[in-house]
Amino acid sequence: MRTIAVLNQKGGVGKTCTAVNLGAALARQDRRVLLLDLDPQAHLTYSLGIMAHELPRTMGAVLMRECPLEAVTMEVGSLKVVPASVALAGTEVDLASATDRETRLRDALAQGQDYDFAIIDCPPNLGMLTLNAMVAAGELLVPVQPEFLALQSLGKLMETVKAIRKGWNPGLALSGILMTRYQRTRKLNREIRRKIKDYFGDALLETTIRDNISLAEAPSFGKDIFTYKPRSHGAADYRNLALELLRRGTP
């Protein structure tokens, strides 16, 4: 199973959009996909039409070892989803004093069902929940917007990755840096992409996610982009992303 953490400590870069629609694209390539919402904001959960506030147990119960992963896993179309809720904010506090606090998610996934892909939507910080994702994952997928601050956030993230490799997860790999909300006609967008390419080389994915209103609209209908508007630029771009990651294989 390829476990991919969709991660960037900077908010608003398209992590949830990428987790949802990459998962949906992979499922349409006949892969068994598990989506895990690790963000207390529960944006992935709500984006797929799941009312997090109505659920008795979510991801937090798994991390606190109150139940196995399957007990909270839900089926949404061709996807399996482990939802989150605002209670995860309290879980993060509780984990700070727990034993094996860094490996809770990895242990839960090891005891779960077999999937081709597990995709983790991480919160926009480098706290205990994100640490669990980085310890559990084999790969990191890093969405970035084509702006100057993206370079700074990438540098800080790579420092964290080095620390994780030394301490808990030596096999953690960077599967790719993904440009989101990309507009080729904008000079700044092209310049930032060139700078990232110069520094990170092949880690920068060929696929870019173009700025597309349909990607912003789909969550309000509780749908992925393929269900909402399968002929949109957004659907084409996430289909290309899935195919590129499949072609590249495990890094």
N, C-alpha and C positions, 0 to 999 in steps of 0.2 A: 504494500500500500504506500502510495506517495502522499505524504502529509505536508501540506503547504500552508504556511502562515502568511496571510496578507497583512503586511505590517509597514507602518510609517508612523513615527511619533508625532508628526505634523498632521493636524486635522484637516478635513476638507479636500483630500487629495483623491478620493474615489475608492477607498478601501472596501467599503460595503458593496458599492456598485460592482466592483471587480469580483469580490467573493461570490456574490449572488449569480452574476451573469457568466463568469467563468465556470462555475459549477453547473449551471444550466447548459452551457455549450458542451461541456464534457459529457453530460448525461445524454445529449443528443448524438454523441459519438459512441453510444452504447457502453459508457463507463458507469460503474456504480459509484455514486458520489454521496459523501456525507458532508454537510455544511454545519459548522459549529460557530455559534455566536458567543464571543467572549467579551463583548462590550456591554457594560451596564445600561447604555442608552438603548440597546436592543434594536438597533436600526435594521439589521439583517432580518431579525424575527418579524418586525412589522412590515418590512419590504415584501415579504412572502405571504402577507395576509394573516399572520398568526397574531392573535391578541395576547401579547405577553402578560399583561396585567390580569388576565383571567386564568392563567395557568397556576396550578397548585405547586408544581416543582419545575425548575428549569436547570440551567447549567450550574448554578450555585450549589444545588443539592448534590450534583455529581462531584464537584471539587471538594465538598466537605465530606464526601464518602457516605452520604446518606442513602444513595441508591446507585445502581449501575447506569451506564450510559444509555442502554436500551430502554430504561424505564421512562426517560424523558424525550426519547427520539420520536419525531413526528414525520409523517409522510406528506410531502407537498408535490403533487405531480410525480415526476420521475426522480425527485430528490428526497433524501432523508435529511432531516434538520434537527439539530439540538438547539433549542431556543434559549434566549437569555431574558432577563428582566432586570428592573432597577435593583432588585435584591443582590445582584452581583457586586454592587458597590460595598455592601456590608460583608460579603464573602471575602473580598480582597483584604479588608481589615482583619477578619478572622484568620485568614491564611498567614498573616504576618507572624503569628505565634504558634502555628501548627507545625507538627513534624512532617518531614518530607514535603514541605510546602512548594518546592520548585517542580516536583515531579508528579503532582496530582493528575494533571491532564494526560501526561504520557502513560501513567498507570491505567487510567480509565480507558484510553484508546487501545491499550494492549489487551484488555479483557473484553473488548467489544467485538462486533461482527466484522466480517471481512468486506472491505471496500477497495475499489481501485484508487480512489482519491478521497482524502479528508482535507477540507479547506477550512481554515480557521480565520474568522474575521476578528481582528484585534482592536482594542481601544487605542485612542490617539495619545498614548503615553508609554513609558517604559517601566510600568509598575509590576506588581506581582502577577497579575493576569497575563500581561504580555510576556513576562518571564516564563510562565507555564507554557505558553504557546511556543516560544523559542526552544525550550527544552524538549517539547513533544515533537516538534517539526523536523523533517529532514531537509526542508527547503524554505527559503524566504522569497516571496514575491513582493516587490516594493513599488507601489504606485507613486508617481511623482507628477506634479503639475509643472509645466515648463516656465518656471519663474526662478528668480535669483535665489530665493530662500531654500529652494529644493536642494541646491548644492550643499548648503550648510547642514540641512537635516540629514542628508545622505552621509556626510562625513561623521556626524555624531552616531548615526545608526551603525556604521561599520565598526566603530570603536566598541560599541556594545556587543556586536556579533563576535568580535575577537575575544571578549571576556567570556561570553557564553561557551565558545569553543574550548577555552582553557578550563572552565569550571565544570560544565554539566553536559555539554553536547558537542563533542569534537567533530562529529559528522555533519554539523549544520552547514548547508551550502546556500549560496545565492543563486536561485534559479532564474532570476531576471529582474531588471528594473523596467517598469512599464510607464511610458508617458501617457498621461490622461489629459483630457480637455485640450487636446493638441490641435492647433490651427497652423497648417503649413504656410499660410500666407503671411503670418506674423513673423517679423524678423527676430524678435526676442525668443519666440518659440524655437526657431531653427538654431539660434545661437546657443541656447541652453542645452538642446539636444546634442549639438556638436561637442560642447564642453563635457557633458556626461559620457559621451562616446569616447572622447579622448582619454578620460580618466579610468573608466570602467570597461572599455572595450566591448567584447562580445556579451558581457552581462546586460548591456542595454538591448532590450528586445527589439526586433525588427517591427513588430506590430505596434501601432499607436492607436489610442482610443480617441477618436475625434470628438470635439465638442458637439453634443447631440441632444436636443431637447427631449427626445423620446426616452433617453436614459434617466432623465430627471423626473419624467412623468410616471414611468412604470411603477415605482414603489407606492404611489398614491392609490394604485389599483390593486396592490398586493400581488404583482406579477413580475416575473423576469422579463427581459427585453424580447425574448423569443416568443413568449406567449402574448405579450402586449403588442409589439410591432415587429414581426419577424423580417420585414423587408427594409428596416431602417438601417442607417449607417452604424448605429450602436450594435445591432445584432450582427452585422457583417464584421465589425471590428472584434467583438468578443468571440465570434466563431474563428477568426484568424488567430486570435490569442491561444485558444484551446488547441488548434492544430499545430501552432508553433511549439507549444510546450510538449505536446505529444511527440513531435518530430525530434525535439532536442533530447527527450528522455530524461532520466534522473541525472542531475549534475554530479 
